[in-house]
């Protein structure tokens, strides 16, 4: 069984001109010709074309491909193994590129102006974009969400590192008071809660006491936030909530 140059071009996704060129340079010479001189390609020819196109996709030049395919010491199955390994490596590389682009797209949508490498340096494995759809669904129509989007869209890597350091310091203050047995409604604990509220207002959106109360409640009711606070210090999430609520009450809210 054999195929015409037109049929091969269509099935392989190349032009007839390309096949003619391969023939002219001796890279892919059809096994047969009709009485009128038309090219006819055998199954063996198609296998060689497949290898040629695979190497082309991997960036090899035509002369390199010819040298590889015409090396009599290499078995055809070895060609396939080599191509499989090269293609698999290329796929993995492209998948990493796609993942990086997707992460950048998600970051831009939520106002994080960092590339994937910078995001990892700032957030580590805590991907800030992982709950973006949920955040948008829950708060996308609020002024706070829009304000946060506007602000964070301008932040640099240094800004995010400063935010992270400040938040870590605030968390450390909560932990210190909690471990020392200082009541959540004490002036010291309420002062730390107020610093927490001011941190949000300074970096993200105007966090009034009513919003802050809601956040405190969420830290206990949403297991993801509870896990964040309680992983090393069980009970800390409840302590933070109580301090936030006490601080709002102190402010008459």
Phi, psi and omega in degrees: 000140180218165184231149179283166180298325179293318179296316180295316180301316181295313183291326183273347180076031176237173180269157175300323180300321179297316179295322176299318181295317178300323179292316183297326182266002176080013180282321179216095180261120181300144185288337185227162170218146179284173178300335180265005174094004181282143181288140173227129185256133178271175178297322178298320177298320181293323177298319179294320179298320178301316179294321179300311183293326178295315178295325177297319178297331180275001175095010179284146175280162183298322180294320178297318181296317180299317180295320180293312185288332183267006177283107186292345181278352182257124178287146179306324180292331177292325175300315181296319179297317180296315180296321179299316180295317180294317181293320178298318177297321179294319179299315180297320178296316180293322178297321177295321178295317179298316180299320179295317179295317180297319180295320178295319178300314179297319179297318180296321181297326182262007174086015177265107186271059179231150172276169184304321180295317179293322179299319180293321180297325182276311189258350183063227181274357179275082183298115182288350182264356190294334181250019186300318180299317180294317179299316181295320180296320185279321188232007185302332182266007183266154177296323180299317180297314181295321178295318178297319178299316181296316184291307186294337180297340182260356187284140176266177177302319180296323177299313181295324177294322177294319178299315181298316181295318180295318179295321179295322178295320179295318178297320179297323178295317177300315182297318182299314180292320181298313182290334179278355179079019179287127182302147181294337180261017176283158178305319181297315181294320179293327177295320178294321178296321178294322177297324177297315179296318180293327176300314179296316181296320183292322188255334189237297182202164179292105185262093177289171183295327179293319177295320182295322175301315180298321177295317179302317178296319181296328181298336179262321185280333179263115186299335179293318177289320178301318180297322180300316182278325190266355184306312180260335184231082180305132181098351183293323180301315179295322179297315179298314178302312183296323179292320178296314180296319179296321180294321177294321178295319178301326180277002180078024182245000000 
